Amino acid sequence: MSITMHVDDAPAPGLDAAGRPDPAYAARLGLRPAPSGRRAAAFTLDATAYALAASPAIVGAVLLANAVVGSDAATGVDPSSLVLPLVLVAVGQLLVTTFGITQLAMHGRRGVTLGKRALGLRSVQVADFGRVGFWRVVLRVLVLWASQVVLPFVGPALMFASGLWDPEQRGRSWLDRVGRCWVLDVREGLDPFDLKALRHARRQLDAPAASVARMPSLATDRGVDEETFIPQARSASGVVAAVAEAGAWTPPPIAAPAASSTAVASPGAPAVAASAAVPAPAVAASAAVPAPAAAPAPTPSLAPAAVFAFDDGSRLDASGTGLLGRRPARAEGDPAGTLLVPLDDDSMGISKTHARFDVDDAGIWITDRWSRNGTSVAAPGRAPVELVPGARTRVDGGTKVELGGRWFVVEEVTAR
């Protein structure tokens, strides 16, 4: 029996053809290196926490040394004076050990320590942006400890400062290279542990660039060239509003000359009426008949309407029922005249049919249509509230509605 194995030679995302981490790919993905100042502040916070955990042991060691030094040489050390120092030393050792293991586990599995979490930093695996691993973090700590033994204070300072001359300009120190990790600024950039955001970023980065065909200008009959005027591109919001079709144009009637009723006679000839000699135009007859009075135009009914002001500056006149989404489509229960409003979203967070709006006499209503990333509304001065899928929610003027990577502000409902 033969077994055929397929080997995929394509490099993994984030690695170049030689298998090394690609800084350009990470930058395009939205990953940001941690600033040196915040890294130093995070380390200072961790060191302070270690010192606080070890403070009982330090106090106990001082008391123990005083008890030994101050004891009488003849009688020896009083055992009762050693109880408190030894208890303090034991408590301090227990606190330091517990805190240290917790720090190592959190750093290896979640990429954070107490200081990194407080400062918005995270350590990730440099190749696939996943977790570093417990033993990689342990190796990193052992190298730092060895540098302290060989060159007290100078060795650790060099280890941390080595990120300033990183050839890849990503701030990776020698300790980061030993642990094959990379410290990121997740406060300003992409957090790789947010798997949904990372998946969207990779999908957007790997998507082929859309080709835009240059169309000839409407103001000229020439072909497309460098001198042809091309109108400025429209907004990419994708907001579409229905426009009523204009009626057919009717040319105005042409006034006819008045018919003459005077007879024209010529010498030696019988008298002939001018109207018989020169036939009157057909329009003259129609001019003689009075036109019927025009029927009064019906008074349009005033329907409630609202304005949605989108994040890109576009505005939508909303009335009745409408669907918002990437490519919205009517479903069972939607009215026949439902307005379809397609929206572009670079973050790819908008569902095909994301939300529905209704504008009626009772106000403005927003309904989440079981979208993947949900819909939230935030009244002025209040925190955003996630909508329950399928449940209509009434919103007032000034409310901000977020769907995917887009948002709009609802303006007051008016009658039109």
N, C-alpha and C positions, 0 to 999 in steps of 0.2 A: 504494500500500500504506500503510495507516494503522497506527500503533503506539500502543497504549494503555498508559500508564504508571500504576501504582498508587502513590500516595503515602500513606505511613502517618503520620498526624498525631499518633499517640499518643506522649507523651513517653517518652524512654528511662528505664530504672530509675535512680534516683539524681538525676533532674532534675525540677524542678517544671514547671508548665504553661508558664512563661516561658523554660524552657531553662536556668535557673540551678541549680547544685548544691543539693540539699535536705538541710540538716543533720539534720533530724528522721529522714529515711529512713536516713541513714548511722548514726545513733545506734541506731535500732531493729535495724539489721542487725548491730550488735555492734562497729562500728568505734570506736576510742578515740583521741582526740588525744594526741600525744606530750607528756609533761610538760615544762615549760620547763627544769627542772633537768637532766633527762637530755639534752635537746637541747643545752644549754650544755656538758655534759660530753662529748657526742659531737663537738661542734665543737672543743673543747679537745684531744681525742685526735687529731683530724685535723690540727690546726695543729701539734701536737707531732711527728706523723709527717712533715709537710712540713719542719719545722725539722731533723729528723734527716737527711732526704734532702738538704737543702741545706747541711748542716754542712761537707762537703768544700769546697764552693765558698766558704763564708764563711772557712774557714781559709786557703784559697788566696788569697783577696782580701787578707787581712791580711798574709800573707807577701809578696805582690806589692807592696803599699804600702810595707812596710818595706824591701824591696830597692830600690825607686825612691828613697825618701826618704834611705836611708842610703848611697847610691852617691856616689862622688867626682864632683864637677862637672867635673874636668879629664879623667878617664878614662871617664866615663859609666857606664852600668849594665852589670854583668857578665852576659852572656847565659846563662851556666850557672846563675846564681842565679834565673833566671826559669822554668826548666824545671819544677821541682816545683810552684810556685804555679799555673802555667798548667794543669798536669795536674789538680791538685785542683779548679780552677775548672771544667774541662771535665767531670770526673767528677760534680761536684755538679750541674751543669746537666743532665747526662744523667739522673741519678737523679730530679731534680725533674720533668723533662719526662715520664719514664716513669711515675712515680707519679701525676702529675696527670692524664695521659690515662687511666690505669687507673681512677682515682677517678671521672672524668667518665663513662666507659663503664659502670662498675658502677652509678653513680647513675642514669644514664639508662635502662638496660635492666633492672636489678634493684631499683632504688630504695634501694640501700644504699651507704654508704661504709665505710671502716674503722671510724670511730667509731660510725656508726649500727648497723652489724652487731654490734659489741661491746655496745652498750647496748640492743638489741632494738627498734630504730626502723626505719621504712621510709617512703620517699617514694612516693606514688602519684599518678596523675592524678586531679584533684579530681572530675571528672565521672563517669568510668566505673571508677575505682579500678584502672586498669591502669598500665602503665609510663609514666614521665614523658616519656621521649624524650631522646636525646643532645643535640640542638640546644636544647631547652628548658633543659637543665641548663647548657649553654654560655652562653646568654643570661643565666641567673641569675648565673653567675660574673662575666660582663662588667659587669653592673649593680653587683655588690659591689665590683669593682675600680674602677669609676668613682666610687663613693661614697668610696673610700679616697683617690682623687686629689683630689676636690673638698674633702672634709673629712677629713683624715687622722685615723684612729682614731675620730673622732666619727661619721662617716658609717656605717661598718660597725656600730658599736654601735647606732645608730638603726635600721638595717635589721633586725638580729636582735631588738631589743627591741620592734619594732612588733607582734609577735605577741601582746603582752600586752594590747593594746587592739583586738583583732580583734572587729568588730561581731557576727560569727557565733559567737563564743565557742569557736572551734576551734583557736586558737593559730596561725593562718596569718599569717606576716609579709609585708612588702611583697615580699621575694624570692620567697616562695611564690606570691604572686599573679602576679608576673611570669612565673614558670615554670608557672603553672596547676597547682600541685602541692599536696599536703597530707601532712604528716609524721604518721605513725600510730605508736601504741604497740602493736606486734604481740606483745609479751610478755604483756600483760594482755587484749588484745582480739583480734578476728578479723584474720587475715592475708589480705588479698585475693589474694595470690599463691598461696595454697592454694586452687586452683580448685574442688576438691571441697567444701571447707568453705564457700566462698562460694556455690556452687550450692545446697547444702543450706540455707544461711541465707536465701537469696532465695526458695527454694521454700517454706520454712516461713513467711516473712513474707507472701508473696503468697497463701498458702492461705486460703480463707475460714474465718472463725471458726466452730467447731462450736456449734450451738445446743443447749442443754441444757434439756429440758422438765422442769418442776417437777411431780413426782408427789405425789399426796396422801399424807399420813402413814398408816401402817398402824394407828396408835392412834386414829384418829377416822374417822367416816363423813362428815365435812364436805368440801366442795370445797376447792380450793387458794385460799387467801387469805393475808393478812399474818399472821393469828393461828394458822394451822394449823402444827402442829409438823412440821418437815421433818428427818428424820434426817441426821446429818453424812455428807458424801460419803465413799465408800470410797476406798481407795488406788487410784491410777491405774496401778499396776504391771502389771495385766492377768494376774497369776499365778493360774492356775486349778488346783485339785486335785480329783481325782475323789472323790466321796462315795458310799459304798455306800447303796443304797436300803433303807430300813427295812422289816422284814416287817410283815404285817397284824396289827393288834391283835386279840387274842382275849379276850372278856370272861370273867371267872372264873365257875365254876359256882355256882349258887345252892343253898344247903343246904336240903333238904326236911324237913318235920316228921316225926318218927318215927310209924309206923302203930301204932294201938292194936289189940290182939288180944282185948280184954275184951268179952264179949257184954253188950248193954244190953237189959234186959227191962222191959217196962211191965206194970202190972197188967192181967190179962185178955187179954193179947196173947201170941202165941208168941214164944219167945226168938229173937232175930235177932242174928247176929254183926255187930259194929260194922264189920268190914271189908266186909260185904256191904251194910250200909246206907249207909255213906259210902265211896265208892271212893277208894282211895289215889292220890295224885298219881303221875304217870308217873315223876317224878324219884325217887320212893321206891324203885321197882324198880331203877333204875339205881344208886342208892346202895347197894343190897344187894349188887350185883356188884362185886367188887374191881377197881379200875382196873389195867390192865397197867403194869408198871414202865417208867419212861421210859428210852429208850435213852441210853447215855452220849454226851455231846457229843464229836465228834472233836477231837483235839488239833490246833490250827492249826500248819501248818509255818512255821518261822521263816525269813522271806525277808530278805535284806540290804536295807537302806535307808539313805539319807543325807538331810541337810538342807542346802538351798541358802539362804543368807541374802543377800537382794538389797539393792541400794543404797538402796532407799526404805524399808527396815525390814520388808518382807514376807518370809515364809519359806515354802519349798516342801518338802514331804515327798516325796523322790524315791526311787523304787524301779523296778526293771525298766528299761524303755526309754522315753525321752521325747524330744520335739522342741521346741526353743526357736526363736522367730522372731516376725515381725510377724503373720503368719497361717499358722502351720505346717500342713503337710499331709503325710500319709504317702506314701512312694514305694515302688517295688519293692525288696524286701529288708527293709523295716521290719516288725516283728511286728504282728499284728492288734491287740493290746492296747496299742499305743504311746500314751503320754500326750501330748497336744498342749498346749503351754504358750505362749499368746500373750503378748507383751510390748509395752508402749507405750514409744516412744523419741522424745522431742521433737527430737533431733538428726537423726532419720530415717536413722540409720546401720545399723539392723538389717534384714537381708534377710527375705524372706517365710518361708523355712525356713532359719534361720541355723546352728544347731548341733544335735547330738544328744548325749544322755547315756545311759550304760548303767551300772546298778548291779547287780553280781553278786557271787558269792563271791570273785572275784579282786580286787575293789575298784571304784573309780569311774573311768569312762572318758568322755572328751570327744572329739567328732569334729566338725570344721568341715565344713559341708555346702556347700562351694564358695560361701560368702557373698561379697558384694561388698566389704566392708571387713575381712573376716578375723576370726579368733578367736585370742586370746592367753591364755596361762596364766602365772601368776607364783607360784612356790612361796615360802613365807615366807623373807624375806631375800635373794631372788634377783630378777634382772631379768626382765621379761616375755619370753616366747618365743612367736613366731608359729607357729600350728599349720599343718601341711601339710594341705590340703583332702583329705578322704576317709580320712585316716589316724587310727586310734584312738590316743589318748594317755591314759595312766593318770595320775591326779592323786591326791594325798594330802590329808589334812585340813589346812585352813588355806590352801589354794591359792585365789588370786583369779583368776576367769575373766572376761575382758572380751569383750563382743560388741557392736559398734556403739557406741552411747552408754550402754549399760547394763553392769553388772557384778554378780557375786555371789561369795560366799566359800563354799567347800565345807567342810562339817563332817565329822567322822569317820564312816565307815560303821559301822552297827550292825546286829544281827540283830533282827528284829521278828516 
